[in-house]
Amino acid sequence: MTIAQLIYERRTALHLSRTDIGLACGYTGVAARSVVMRWEHGGCLPPVERVRRLAAVLRVPIDSLVP
């Protein structure tokens, strides 16, 4: 499973929106939704400084979000 697939699968399993994830990772406004969409589509990876928070929200080990 790719990092993009993992983010999508965990987000939907936890019934969270893209905006929920983005806000929890410290993004605001439209960026909160659009950045998570890019992560899920494989357009980019979550920045290192956001991985710890993202892992906590998705309830996965940090190393599962690092290539």
Secondary structure, DSSP 8 states (H G I E B T S, - for coil): --HHHHHHHHHHHTT--HHHHHHHTT--HHHHHHHHHHHHTTSS---HHHHHHHHHHHT--GGGG--
